[in-house]
Amino acid sequence: MLVIDSSGDLHLGLVFLLTPLGTGLTLWMTIRGLRLLLGRRGARDAHTLVRGAAAAAWACAFGFYTWGLLHFASLDESRRPQVCEERLGAERARSVDGYEYAFLPMEFRCRVTGGETYGAAVPGYVNPAAGLFGATAAALACAARPKYWPEGTRK
């Protein structure tokens, strides 16, 4: 896990680089998956359907990760204390002495006096969903490699 103290706002450049990249990859893989799954060009064989399912799974993985990045993008200097207060409550939020974030897994954490950290801002379903879809996409992409298919289904 890559954890960085976010007091210097160095993460914003990476967030603003990765967010449009993730959005573009999500759209590209969605269109590719739909074209493979719903395409009318010739007969749709099992190989094409597996490739289409892999592209759709990649689109979901990129989409969930980008959704987490969008939560990061909203965390400017004034929003961080508010997010920690929502997560910890007003009493406990007064003891926040710093913030940490990580891009893999996607998380933003409020650090309180004493060194304890608490997750905030990024929804809890983002990392499991992105990981599950990513693993599924990787498995389907490996299965779609031509060497695993009989001669009759290769193009």
Secondary structure, 3 states (H helix, E strand, C coil): CCCEEHHHCCHHHHHHHHHHHHHHHHHHHHHHHHHHHHCCCCCCCHHHHHHHHHHHHHHHHHHHHHHHHHHHHCCCCCHHHHHHHHHHCHHHHCCEEEEEEEECCEEEEEEECCCCEEEECCCCCHHHHHHHHHHHHHHHHHHCCHHHCCHHHCC
